[in-house]
Amino acid sequence: MTAQRPPLRERVVLVTGASGNVGRRVVARLASAEGVRRVVALDVREPDRQARREDVEYEIGDICDPALGKLLEQLGVDSVVH
């Protein structure tokens, strides 16, 4: 007899370097992934207007900034892709 795993709750995922080539691809995959409720894209620069997705939140910031922890808490982020 095997125990069933409880379903994963939906995640709020922050992606660092989200304006770069790889970051944009990761953001796009996560935005359509099952189990992901919200994607937050973080980068030190503003993304190109045509690269922005309506289903993604964009934040300007640096992962070296000590205030990042506060931002993660405010946004309810529980997973980070770096």
GIWOPE-V810827 format. One record per run of one state. SS is the DSSP state (H for helix, E for strand, C for the rest). FROM is the first residue (numbers start at 1). TO is the last residue. If there is no record, write none. Layout:
ss | from | to
SS | FROM | TO
SS | FROM | TO
This chain:
ss | from | to
C | 1 | 10
E | 11 | 16
C | 17 | 20
H | 21 | 31
C | 32 | 35
E | 36 | 43
C | 44 | 48
H | 49 | 51
C | 52 | 55
E | 56 | 60
C | 61 | 67
H | 68 | 75
C | 76 | 78
E | 79 | 81
C | 82 | 82
